[in-house]
């Protein structure tokens, strides 16, 4: 495990935002607004664009001392020197990712609404676990729904940081923090807004 801090506003990129220019500009605004962790998520097949954006974001986040992760692409993470990866159930195993990226890498695991998956991830050396979706989300409308009770149980059972994701707003985020979330992962709530800086600030104030 890396020992890197996982807390606060955790932003996940969502492709182009017509209001705020390039993904690098968008992420810079989110960091200025208080983001404390950045994940690059791009499901396109444009490998050139992905390499360009990820490389630029590594430099930006390194300069701001913000951990920078890649969503489910270990090879891209290794190629650009990212701080780590976030993995879901259909991605490479935690063990294999750790073997390739090393002990210093930050590796997060999606656990959906299943505490047993989080226990396994913690035992396997994950740096954090993520639960959700807690609310309806335009990114994954059919995602399994997690509960506040799950967060409370996870906080009692686990020692790794807990990330909440899925439909989180500045209005409903406070109750997730109160139930045990160390970080709130947000996509559309920040990058889907016309004013990214102000949107990020609204989440950051919850902490």
PyMOL CGO cylinders between C-alpha atoms (Angstrom):
from pymol import cmd
from pymol.cgo import CYLINDER

trace = [
    CYLINDER, 0.00, 0.00, 0.00, 1.20, 3.46, -0.89, 0.3, 1, 1, 1, 1, 1, 1,
    CYLINDER, 1.20, 3.46, -0.89, 0.20, 5.41, 2.21, 0.3, 1, 1, 1, 1, 1, 1,
    CYLINDER, 0.20, 5.41, 2.21, -0.87, 8.36, 0.02, 0.3, 1, 1, 1, 1, 1, 1,
    CYLINDER, -0.87, 8.36, 0.02, -3.75, 10.35, 1.57, 0.3, 1, 1, 1, 1, 1, 1,
    CYLINDER, -3.75, 10.35, 1.57, -7.18, 9.69, 0.07, 0.3, 1, 1, 1, 1, 1, 1,
    CYLINDER, -7.18, 9.69, 0.07, -9.69, 12.25, 1.29, 0.3, 1, 1, 1, 1, 1, 1,
    CYLINDER, -9.69, 12.25, 1.29, -11.76, 15.21, 0.19, 0.3, 1, 1, 1, 1, 1, 1,
    CYLINDER, -11.76, 15.21, 0.19, -13.09, 15.96, -3.27, 0.3, 1, 1, 1, 1, 1, 1,
    CYLINDER, -13.09, 15.96, -3.27, -12.11, 13.26, -5.79, 0.3, 1, 1, 1, 1, 1, 1,
    CYLINDER, -12.11, 13.26, -5.79, -12.81, 14.36, -9.37, 0.3, 1, 1, 1, 1, 1, 1,
    CYLINDER, -12.81, 14.36, -9.37, -13.14, 12.00, -12.32, 0.3, 1, 1, 1, 1, 1, 1,
    CYLINDER, -13.14, 12.00, -12.32, -12.90, 13.34, -15.86, 0.3, 1, 1, 1, 1, 1, 1,
    CYLINDER, -12.90, 13.34, -15.86, -15.82, 12.81, -18.22, 0.3, 1, 1, 1, 1, 1, 1,
    CYLINDER, -15.82, 12.81, -18.22, -14.61, 13.83, -21.66, 0.3, 1, 1, 1, 1, 1, 1,
    CYLINDER, -14.61, 13.83, -21.66, -15.09, 17.25, -23.21, 0.3, 1, 1, 1, 1, 1, 1,
    CYLINDER, -15.09, 17.25, -23.21, -17.00, 20.03, -21.45, 0.3, 1, 1, 1, 1, 1, 1,
    CYLINDER, -17.00, 20.03, -21.45, -18.13, 22.60, -24.00, 0.3, 1, 1, 1, 1, 1, 1,
    CYLINDER, -18.13, 22.60, -24.00, -17.99, 25.36, -21.39, 0.3, 1, 1, 1, 1, 1, 1,
    CYLINDER, -17.99, 25.36, -21.39, -14.41, 25.09, -20.20, 0.3, 1, 1, 1, 1, 1, 1,
    CYLINDER, -14.41, 25.09, -20.20, -12.09, 23.98, -23.00, 0.3, 1, 1, 1, 1, 1, 1,
    CYLINDER, -12.09, 23.98, -23.00, -9.58, 21.14, -22.77, 0.3, 1, 1, 1, 1, 1, 1,
    CYLINDER, -9.58, 21.14, -22.77, -9.59, 18.42, -20.14, 0.3, 1, 1, 1, 1, 1, 1,
    CYLINDER, -9.59, 18.42, -20.14, -6.38, 19.88, -18.73, 0.3, 1, 1, 1, 1, 1, 1,
    CYLINDER, -6.38, 19.88, -18.73, -8.04, 23.26, -18.29, 0.3, 1, 1, 1, 1, 1, 1,
    CYLINDER, -8.04, 23.26, -18.29, -11.03, 21.58, -16.66, 0.3, 1, 1, 1, 1, 1, 1,
    CYLINDER, -11.03, 21.58, -16.66, -8.90, 19.65, -14.20, 0.3, 1, 1, 1, 1, 1, 1,
    CYLINDER, -8.90, 19.65, -14.20, -6.85, 22.75, -13.38, 0.3, 1, 1, 1, 1, 1, 1,
    CYLINDER, -6.85, 22.75, -13.38, -10.07, 24.57, -12.49, 0.3, 1, 1, 1, 1, 1, 1,
    CYLINDER, -10.07, 24.57, -12.49, -11.23, 21.65, -10.34, 0.3, 1, 1, 1, 1, 1, 1,
    CYLINDER, -11.23, 21.65, -10.34, -7.94, 21.61, -8.44, 0.3, 1, 1, 1, 1, 1, 1,
    CYLINDER, -7.94, 21.61, -8.44, -8.14, 25.37, -7.97, 0.3, 1, 1, 1, 1, 1, 1,
    CYLINDER, -8.14, 25.37, -7.97, -11.60, 24.75, -6.52, 0.3, 1, 1, 1, 1, 1, 1,
    CYLINDER, -11.60, 24.75, -6.52, -10.33, 22.23, -3.99, 0.3, 1, 1, 1, 1, 1, 1,
    CYLINDER, -10.33, 22.23, -3.99, -10.07, 18.80, -5.65, 0.3, 1, 1, 1, 1, 1, 1,
    CYLINDER, -10.07, 18.80, -5.65, -7.63, 16.56, -3.77, 0.3, 1, 1, 1, 1, 1, 1,
    CYLINDER, -7.63, 16.56, -3.77, -7.51, 13.56, -6.09, 0.3, 1, 1, 1, 1, 1, 1,
    CYLINDER, -7.51, 13.56, -6.09, -7.88, 13.27, -9.88, 0.3, 1, 1, 1, 1, 1, 1,
    CYLINDER, -7.88, 13.27, -9.88, -8.82, 10.24, -11.96, 0.3, 1, 1, 1, 1, 1, 1,
    CYLINDER, -8.82, 10.24, -11.96, -8.55, 10.27, -15.74, 0.3, 1, 1, 1, 1, 1, 1,
    CYLINDER, -8.55, 10.27, -15.74, -11.48, 8.36, -17.22, 0.3, 1, 1, 1, 1, 1, 1,
    CYLINDER, -11.48, 8.36, -17.22, -11.82, 8.28, -21.01, 0.3, 1, 1, 1, 1, 1, 1,
    CYLINDER, -11.82, 8.28, -21.01, -13.64, 5.36, -22.63, 0.3, 1, 1, 1, 1, 1, 1,
    CYLINDER, -13.64, 5.36, -22.63, -12.83, 6.45, -26.19, 0.3, 1, 1, 1, 1, 1, 1,
    CYLINDER, -12.83, 6.45, -26.19, -10.65, 4.34, -28.46, 0.3, 1, 1, 1, 1, 1, 1,
    CYLINDER, -10.65, 4.34, -28.46, -8.44, 7.30, -29.40, 0.3, 1, 1, 1, 1, 1, 1,
    CYLINDER, -8.44, 7.30, -29.40, -5.13, 6.12, -27.93, 0.3, 1, 1, 1, 1, 1, 1,
    CYLINDER, -5.13, 6.12, -27.93, -3.22, 9.17, -29.17, 0.3, 1, 1, 1, 1, 1, 1,
    CYLINDER, -3.22, 9.17, -29.17, -5.63, 11.54, -27.45, 0.3, 1, 1, 1, 1, 1, 1,
    CYLINDER, -5.63, 11.54, -27.45, -5.60, 9.48, -24.26, 0.3, 1, 1, 1, 1, 1, 1,
    CYLINDER, -5.60, 9.48, -24.26, -1.80, 9.49, -24.13, 0.3, 1, 1, 1, 1, 1, 1,
    CYLINDER, -1.80, 9.49, -24.13, -1.65, 13.23, -24.78, 0.3, 1, 1, 1, 1, 1, 1,
    CYLINDER, -1.65, 13.23, -24.78, -4.23, 14.11, -22.14, 0.3, 1, 1, 1, 1, 1, 1,
    CYLINDER, -4.23, 14.11, -22.14, -2.89, 11.71, -19.52, 0.3, 1, 1, 1, 1, 1, 1,
    CYLINDER, -2.89, 11.71, -19.52, 0.67, 12.96, -20.00, 0.3, 1, 1, 1, 1, 1, 1,
    CYLINDER, 0.67, 12.96, -20.00, -0.40, 16.57, -19.59, 0.3, 1, 1, 1, 1, 1, 1,
    CYLINDER, -0.40, 16.57, -19.59, -2.50, 15.75, -16.54, 0.3, 1, 1, 1, 1, 1, 1,
    CYLINDER, -2.50, 15.75, -16.54, 0.39, 13.93, -14.88, 0.3, 1, 1, 1, 1, 1, 1,
    CYLINDER, 0.39, 13.93, -14.88, 2.48, 17.08, -15.13, 0.3, 1, 1, 1, 1, 1, 1,
    CYLINDER, 2.48, 17.08, -15.13, -0.33, 19.29, -13.87, 0.3, 1, 1, 1, 1, 1, 1,
    CYLINDER, -0.33, 19.29, -13.87, -1.11, 17.08, -10.87, 0.3, 1, 1, 1, 1, 1, 1,
    CYLINDER, -1.11, 17.08, -10.87, 2.53, 16.51, -10.03, 0.3, 1, 1, 1, 1, 1, 1,
    CYLINDER, 2.53, 16.51, -10.03, 3.08, 20.26, -9.94, 0.3, 1, 1, 1, 1, 1, 1,
    CYLINDER, 3.08, 20.26, -9.94, 0.12, 20.66, -7.59, 0.3, 1, 1, 1, 1, 1, 1,
    CYLINDER, 0.12, 20.66, -7.59, 1.02, 17.59, -5.50, 0.3, 1, 1, 1, 1, 1, 1,
    CYLINDER, 1.02, 17.59, -5.50, -2.31, 15.99, -6.27, 0.3, 1, 1, 1, 1, 1, 1,
    CYLINDER, -2.31, 15.99, -6.27, -2.46, 12.18, -6.74, 0.3, 1, 1, 1, 1, 1, 1,
    CYLINDER, -2.46, 12.18, -6.74, -3.32, 11.32, -10.34, 0.3, 1, 1, 1, 1, 1, 1,
    CYLINDER, -3.32, 11.32, -10.34, -4.91, 7.97, -11.23, 0.3, 1, 1, 1, 1, 1, 1,
    CYLINDER, -4.91, 7.97, -11.23, -5.95, 6.30, -14.47, 0.3, 1, 1, 1, 1, 1, 1,
    CYLINDER, -5.95, 6.30, -14.47, -9.24, 4.46, -14.76, 0.3, 1, 1, 1, 1, 1, 1,
    CYLINDER, -9.24, 4.46, -14.76, -8.78, 0.75, -15.57, 0.3, 1, 1, 1, 1, 1, 1,
    CYLINDER, -8.78, 0.75, -15.57, -5.77, 1.15, -17.91, 0.3, 1, 1, 1, 1, 1, 1,
    CYLINDER, -5.77, 1.15, -17.91, -2.63, -0.06, -16.21, 0.3, 1, 1, 1, 1, 1, 1,
    CYLINDER, -2.63, -0.06, -16.21, -0.50, 0.24, -19.33, 0.3, 1, 1, 1, 1, 1, 1,
    CYLINDER, -0.50, 0.24, -19.33, -1.41, 3.88, -19.81, 0.3, 1, 1, 1, 1, 1, 1,
    CYLINDER, -1.41, 3.88, -19.81, -0.76, 4.54, -16.13, 0.3, 1, 1, 1, 1, 1, 1,
    CYLINDER, -0.76, 4.54, -16.13, 2.69, 3.00, -16.40, 0.3, 1, 1, 1, 1, 1, 1,
    CYLINDER, 2.69, 3.00, -16.40, 3.47, 4.77, -19.68, 0.3, 1, 1, 1, 1, 1, 1,
    CYLINDER, 3.47, 4.77, -19.68, 2.75, 8.28, -18.39, 0.3, 1, 1, 1, 1, 1, 1,
    CYLINDER, 2.75, 8.28, -18.39, 4.00, 7.77, -14.84, 0.3, 1, 1, 1, 1, 1, 1,
    CYLINDER, 4.00, 7.77, -14.84, 0.63, 8.15, -13.13, 0.3, 1, 1, 1, 1, 1, 1,
    CYLINDER, 0.63, 8.15, -13.13, 0.43, 7.67, -9.37, 0.3, 1, 1, 1, 1, 1, 1,
    CYLINDER, 0.43, 7.67, -9.37, -1.79, 4.64, -9.78, 0.3, 1, 1, 1, 1, 1, 1,
    CYLINDER, -1.79, 4.64, -9.78, -5.02, 3.16, -11.11, 0.3, 1, 1, 1, 1, 1, 1,
    CYLINDER, -5.02, 3.16, -11.11, -8.64, 2.62, -10.21, 0.3, 1, 1, 1, 1, 1, 1,
    CYLINDER, -8.64, 2.62, -10.21, -9.95, -0.88, -10.98, 0.3, 1, 1, 1, 1, 1, 1,
    CYLINDER, -9.95, -0.88, -10.98, -13.42, -2.37, -11.39, 0.3, 1, 1, 1, 1, 1, 1,
    CYLINDER, -13.42, -2.37, -11.39, -14.66, -5.94, -11.40, 0.3, 1, 1, 1, 1, 1, 1,
    CYLINDER, -14.66, -5.94, -11.40, -13.86, -6.49, -15.10, 0.3, 1, 1, 1, 1, 1, 1,
    CYLINDER, -13.86, -6.49, -15.10, -10.33, -5.07, -14.98, 0.3, 1, 1, 1, 1, 1, 1,
    CYLINDER, -10.33, -5.07, -14.98, -6.93, -6.56, -14.20, 0.3, 1, 1, 1, 1, 1, 1,
    CYLINDER, -6.93, -6.56, -14.20, -6.61, -8.04, -10.73, 0.3, 1, 1, 1, 1, 1, 1,
    CYLINDER, -6.61, -8.04, -10.73, -5.31, -6.04, -7.79, 0.3, 1, 1, 1, 1, 1, 1,
    CYLINDER, -5.31, -6.04, -7.79, -2.45, -8.51, -7.36, 0.3, 1, 1, 1, 1, 1, 1,
    CYLINDER, -2.45, -8.51, -7.36, -1.33, -8.19, -10.98, 0.3, 1, 1, 1, 1, 1, 1,
    CYLINDER, -1.33, -8.19, -10.98, -1.63, -4.40, -10.93, 0.3, 1, 1, 1, 1, 1, 1,
    CYLINDER, -1.63, -4.40, -10.93, 0.48, -4.20, -7.78, 0.3, 1, 1, 1, 1, 1, 1,
    CYLINDER, 0.48, -4.20, -7.78, 3.10, -6.50, -9.28, 0.3, 1, 1, 1, 1, 1, 1,
    CYLINDER, 3.10, -6.50, -9.28, 3.46, -4.23, -12.30, 0.3, 1, 1, 1, 1, 1, 1,
    CYLINDER, 3.46, -4.23, -12.30, 3.07, -0.79, -10.71, 0.3, 1, 1, 1, 1, 1, 1,
    CYLINDER, 3.07, -0.79, -10.71, 4.89, -1.45, -7.44, 0.3, 1, 1, 1, 1, 1, 1,
    CYLINDER, 4.89, -1.45, -7.44, 4.29, -0.81, -3.77, 0.3, 1, 1, 1, 1, 1, 1,
    CYLINDER, 4.29, -0.81, -3.77, 4.23, 2.98, -4.12, 0.3, 1, 1, 1, 1, 1, 1,
    CYLINDER, 4.23, 2.98, -4.12, 1.31, 3.00, -6.57, 0.3, 1, 1, 1, 1, 1, 1,
    CYLINDER, 1.31, 3.00, -6.57, -2.14, 4.09, -5.42, 0.3, 1, 1, 1, 1, 1, 1,
    CYLINDER, -2.14, 4.09, -5.42, -4.65, 1.37, -6.29, 0.3, 1, 1, 1, 1, 1, 1,
    CYLINDER, -4.65, 1.37, -6.29, -8.35, 1.85, -5.67, 0.3, 1, 1, 1, 1, 1, 1,
    CYLINDER, -8.35, 1.85, -5.67, -11.01, -0.81, -6.07, 0.3, 1, 1, 1, 1, 1, 1,
    CYLINDER, -11.01, -0.81, -6.07, -14.70, -0.47, -6.95, 0.3, 1, 1, 1, 1, 1, 1,
    CYLINDER, -14.70, -0.47, -6.95, -16.77, -2.50, -4.50, 0.3, 1, 1, 1, 1, 1, 1,
    CYLINDER, -16.77, -2.50, -4.50, -20.23, -1.36, -5.64, 0.3, 1, 1, 1, 1, 1, 1,
    CYLINDER, -20.23, -1.36, -5.64, -22.63, -2.25, -2.81, 0.3, 1, 1, 1, 1, 1, 1,
    CYLINDER, -22.63, -2.25, -2.81, -20.72, -5.25, -1.45, 0.3, 1, 1, 1, 1, 1, 1,
    CYLINDER, -20.72, -5.25, -1.45, -18.80, -5.03, 1.81, 0.3, 1, 1, 1, 1, 1, 1,
    CYLINDER, -18.80, -5.03, 1.81, -17.23, -8.45, 1.22, 0.3, 1, 1, 1, 1, 1, 1,
    CYLINDER, -17.23, -8.45, 1.22, -15.49, -7.12, -1.89, 0.3, 1, 1, 1, 1, 1, 1,
    CYLINDER, -15.49, -7.12, -1.89, -14.07, -4.27, 0.17, 0.3, 1, 1, 1, 1, 1, 1,
    CYLINDER, -14.07, -4.27, 0.17, -12.77, -6.69, 2.81, 0.3, 1, 1, 1, 1, 1, 1,
    CYLINDER, -12.77, -6.69, 2.81, -11.04, -8.68, 0.07, 0.3, 1, 1, 1, 1, 1, 1,
    CYLINDER, -11.04, -8.68, 0.07, -9.58, -5.52, -1.47, 0.3, 1, 1, 1, 1, 1, 1,
    CYLINDER, -9.58, -5.52, -1.47, -8.22, -4.33, 1.85, 0.3, 1, 1, 1, 1, 1, 1,
    CYLINDER, -8.22, -4.33, 1.85, -6.69, -7.74, 2.55, 0.3, 1, 1, 1, 1, 1, 1,
    CYLINDER, -6.69, -7.74, 2.55, -5.12, -7.68, -0.91, 0.3, 1, 1, 1, 1, 1, 1,
    CYLINDER, -5.12, -7.68, -0.91, -3.43, -4.33, -0.33, 0.3, 1, 1, 1, 1, 1, 1,
    CYLINDER, -3.43, -4.33, -0.33, -5.79, -1.80, -1.90, 0.3, 1, 1, 1, 1, 1, 1,
    CYLINDER, -5.79, -1.80, -1.90, -5.16, 1.82, -0.95, 0.3, 1, 1, 1, 1, 1, 1,
    CYLINDER, -5.16, 1.82, -0.95, -8.85, 2.68, -0.90, 0.3, 1, 1, 1, 1, 1, 1,
    CYLINDER, -8.85, 2.68, -0.90, -12.23, 1.16, -1.70, 0.3, 1, 1, 1, 1, 1, 1,
    CYLINDER, -12.23, 1.16, -1.70, -15.15, 2.82, -3.47, 0.3, 1, 1, 1, 1, 1, 1,
    CYLINDER, -15.15, 2.82, -3.47, -18.84, 2.18, -2.94, 0.3, 1, 1, 1, 1, 1, 1,
    CYLINDER, -18.84, 2.18, -2.94, -21.78, 3.33, -5.05, 0.3, 1, 1, 1, 1, 1, 1,
    CYLINDER, -21.78, 3.33, -5.05, -23.91, 4.37, -6.71, 0.3, 1, 1, 1, 1, 1, 1,
    CYLINDER, -23.91, 4.37, -6.71, -25.53, 6.13, -3.76, 0.3, 1, 1, 1, 1, 1, 1,
    CYLINDER, -25.53, 6.13, -3.76, -27.89, 8.20, -5.88, 0.3, 1, 1, 1, 1, 1, 1,
    CYLINDER, -27.89, 8.20, -5.88, -29.12, 8.17, -9.46, 0.3, 1, 1, 1, 1, 1, 1,
    CYLINDER, -29.12, 8.17, -9.46, -26.21, 8.90, -11.79, 0.3, 1, 1, 1, 1, 1, 1,
    CYLINDER, -26.21, 8.90, -11.79, -26.26, 9.95, -15.46, 0.3, 1, 1, 1, 1, 1, 1,
    CYLINDER, -26.26, 9.95, -15.46, -22.84, 8.31, -15.94, 0.3, 1, 1, 1, 1, 1, 1,
    CYLINDER, -22.84, 8.31, -15.94, -24.06, 4.84, -14.89, 0.3, 1, 1, 1, 1, 1, 1,
    CYLINDER, -24.06, 4.84, -14.89, -27.85, 4.91, -14.67, 0.3, 1, 1, 1, 1, 1, 1,
    CYLINDER, -27.85, 4.91, -14.67, -28.11, 1.14, -14.14, 0.3, 1, 1, 1, 1, 1, 1,
    CYLINDER, -28.11, 1.14, -14.14, -25.42, 0.90, -11.46, 0.3, 1, 1, 1, 1, 1, 1,
    CYLINDER, -25.42, 0.90, -11.46, -26.09, -1.07, -8.27, 0.3, 1, 1, 1, 1, 1, 1,
    CYLINDER, -26.09, -1.07, -8.27, -27.38, 1.15, -5.49, 0.3, 1, 1, 1, 1, 1, 1,
    CYLINDER, -27.38, 1.15, -5.49, -25.47, 1.44, -2.22, 0.3, 1, 1, 1, 1, 1, 1,
    CYLINDER, -25.47, 1.44, -2.22, -26.89, 2.66, 1.11, 0.3, 1, 1, 1, 1, 1, 1,
    CYLINDER, -26.89, 2.66, 1.11, -25.84, 4.87, 3.99, 0.3, 1, 1, 1, 1, 1, 1,
    CYLINDER, -25.84, 4.87, 3.99, -26.01, 1.81, 6.21, 0.3, 1, 1, 1, 1, 1, 1,
    CYLINDER, -26.01, 1.81, 6.21, -23.36, 0.16, 4.02, 0.3, 1, 1, 1, 1, 1, 1,
    CYLINDER, -23.36, 0.16, 4.02, -21.07, 3.14, 4.54, 0.3, 1, 1, 1, 1, 1, 1,
    CYLINDER, -21.07, 3.14, 4.54, -21.55, 2.95, 8.30, 0.3, 1, 1, 1, 1, 1, 1,
    CYLINDER, -21.55, 2.95, 8.30, -20.79, -0.77, 8.35, 0.3, 1, 1, 1, 1, 1, 1,
    CYLINDER, -20.79, -0.77, 8.35, -17.76, -0.28, 6.13, 0.3, 1, 1, 1, 1, 1, 1,
    CYLINDER, -17.76, -0.28, 6.13, -16.38, 2.46, 8.37, 0.3, 1, 1, 1, 1, 1, 1,
    CYLINDER, -16.38, 2.46, 8.37, -16.55, 0.10, 11.33, 0.3, 1, 1, 1, 1, 1, 1,
    CYLINDER, -16.55, 0.10, 11.33, -15.08, -2.88, 9.48, 0.3, 1, 1, 1, 1, 1, 1,
    CYLINDER, -15.08, -2.88, 9.48, -12.32, -1.36, 7.32, 0.3, 1, 1, 1, 1, 1, 1,
    CYLINDER, -12.32, -1.36, 7.32, -9.07, 0.51, 7.90, 0.3, 1, 1, 1, 1, 1, 1,
    CYLINDER, -9.07, 0.51, 7.90, -8.54, 1.84, 4.36, 0.3, 1, 1, 1, 1, 1, 1,
    CYLINDER, -8.54, 1.84, 4.36, -10.10, 5.10, 3.14, 0.3, 1, 1, 1, 1, 1, 1,
    CYLINDER, -10.10, 5.10, 3.14, -13.64, 4.87, 1.79, 0.3, 1, 1, 1, 1, 1, 1,
    CYLINDER, -13.64, 4.87, 1.79, -14.77, 6.70, -1.35, 0.3, 1, 1, 1, 1, 1, 1,
    CYLINDER, -14.77, 6.70, -1.35, -18.45, 7.30, -2.15, 0.3, 1, 1, 1, 1, 1, 1,
    CYLINDER, -18.45, 7.30, -2.15, -19.56, 7.74, -5.76, 0.3, 1, 1, 1, 1, 1, 1,
    CYLINDER, -19.56, 7.74, -5.76, -22.72, 8.06, -7.80, 0.3, 1, 1, 1, 1, 1, 1,
    CYLINDER, -22.72, 8.06, -7.80, -25.05, 11.02, -8.20, 0.3, 1, 1, 1, 1, 1, 1,
    CYLINDER, -25.05, 11.02, -8.20, -23.41, 12.99, -5.40, 0.3, 1, 1, 1, 1, 1, 1,
    CYLINDER, -23.41, 12.99, -5.40, -24.27, 16.66, -5.07, 0.3, 1, 1, 1, 1, 1, 1,
    CYLINDER, -24.27, 16.66, -5.07, -23.19, 19.35, -2.61, 0.3, 1, 1, 1, 1, 1, 1,
    CYLINDER, -23.19, 19.35, -2.61, -26.63, 18.94, -1.05, 0.3, 1, 1, 1, 1, 1, 1,
    CYLINDER, -26.63, 18.94, -1.05, -26.54, 15.17, -0.45, 0.3, 1, 1, 1, 1, 1, 1,
    CYLINDER, -26.54, 15.17, -0.45, -22.79, 14.77, 0.00, 0.3, 1, 1, 1, 1, 1, 1,
    CYLINDER, -22.79, 14.77, 0.00, -22.72, 15.85, 3.62, 0.3, 1, 1, 1, 1, 1, 1,
    CYLINDER, -22.72, 15.85, 3.62, -24.74, 12.84, 4.76, 0.3, 1, 1, 1, 1, 1, 1,
    CYLINDER, -24.74, 12.84, 4.76, -22.28, 10.49, 3.02, 0.3, 1, 1, 1, 1, 1, 1,
    CYLINDER, -22.28, 10.49, 3.02, -19.37, 12.07, 4.87, 0.3, 1, 1, 1, 1, 1, 1,
    CYLINDER, -19.37, 12.07, 4.87, -21.32, 11.77, 8.09, 0.3, 1, 1, 1, 1, 1, 1,
    CYLINDER, -21.32, 11.77, 8.09, -21.92, 8.08, 7.42, 0.3, 1, 1, 1, 1, 1, 1,
    CYLINDER, -21.92, 8.08, 7.42, -18.23, 7.36, 6.89, 0.3, 1, 1, 1, 1, 1, 1,
    CYLINDER, -18.23, 7.36, 6.89, -17.03, 8.47, 3.45, 0.3, 1, 1, 1, 1, 1, 1,
    CYLINDER, -17.03, 8.47, 3.45, -13.51, 9.89, 3.47, 0.3, 1, 1, 1, 1, 1, 1,
    CYLINDER, -13.51, 9.89, 3.47, -13.80, 11.18, -0.09, 0.3, 1, 1, 1, 1, 1, 1,
    CYLINDER, -13.80, 11.18, -0.09, -16.58, 12.01, -2.53, 0.3, 1, 1, 1, 1, 1, 1,
    CYLINDER, -16.58, 12.01, -2.53, -15.97, 11.02, -6.15, 0.3, 1, 1, 1, 1, 1, 1,
    CYLINDER, -15.97, 11.02, -6.15, -17.71, 13.32, -8.60, 0.3, 1, 1, 1, 1, 1, 1,
    CYLINDER, -17.71, 13.32, -8.60, -17.94, 13.44, -12.38, 0.3, 1, 1, 1, 1, 1, 1,
    CYLINDER, -17.94, 13.44, -12.38, -20.89, 15.41, -13.71, 0.3, 1, 1, 1, 1, 1, 1,
    CYLINDER, -20.89, 15.41, -13.71, -21.32, 17.43, -10.52, 0.3, 1, 1, 1, 1, 1, 1,
    CYLINDER, -21.32, 17.43, -10.52, -18.03, 19.18, -11.34, 0.3, 1, 1, 1, 1, 1, 1,
    CYLINDER, -18.03, 19.18, -11.34, -17.13, 18.62, -14.99, 0.3, 1, 1, 1, 1, 1, 1,
    CYLINDER, -17.13, 18.62, -14.99, -20.70, 18.81, -16.24, 0.3, 1, 1, 1, 1, 1, 1,
    CYLINDER, -20.70, 18.81, -16.24, -21.20, 22.29, -14.83, 0.3, 1, 1, 1, 1, 1, 1,
    CYLINDER, -21.20, 22.29, -14.83, -20.80, 25.61, -16.62, 0.3, 1, 1, 1, 1, 1, 1,
    CYLINDER, -20.80, 25.61, -16.62, -18.56, 26.92, -13.81, 0.3, 1, 1, 1, 1, 1, 1,
    CYLINDER, -18.56, 26.92, -13.81, -16.19, 24.13, -12.82, 0.3, 1, 1, 1, 1, 1, 1,
    CYLINDER, -16.19, 24.13, -12.82, -14.24, 26.19, -10.28, 0.3, 1, 1, 1, 1, 1, 1,
    CYLINDER, -14.24, 26.19, -10.28, -17.33, 27.17, -8.31, 0.3, 1, 1, 1, 1, 1, 1,
    CYLINDER, -17.33, 27.17, -8.31, -18.78, 23.65, -8.54, 0.3, 1, 1, 1, 1, 1, 1,
    CYLINDER, -18.78, 23.65, -8.54, -15.60, 22.16, -7.07, 0.3, 1, 1, 1, 1, 1, 1,
    CYLINDER, -15.60, 22.16, -7.07, -15.56, 24.74, -4.29, 0.3, 1, 1, 1, 1, 1, 1,
    CYLINDER, -15.56, 24.74, -4.29, -19.08, 23.75, -3.25, 0.3, 1, 1, 1, 1, 1, 1,
    CYLINDER, -19.08, 23.75, -3.25, -17.98, 20.14, -2.72, 0.3, 1, 1, 1, 1, 1, 1,
    CYLINDER, -17.98, 20.14, -2.72, -14.68, 21.07, -1.11, 0.3, 1, 1, 1, 1, 1, 1,
    CYLINDER, -14.68, 21.07, -1.11, -16.49, 23.13, 1.54, 0.3, 1, 1, 1, 1, 1, 1,
    CYLINDER, -16.49, 23.13, 1.54, -18.18, 19.95, 2.78, 0.3, 1, 1, 1, 1, 1, 1,
    CYLINDER, -18.18, 19.95, 2.78, -14.81, 18.83, 4.15, 0.3, 1, 1, 1, 1, 1, 1,
]
cmd.load_cgo(trace, "trace")
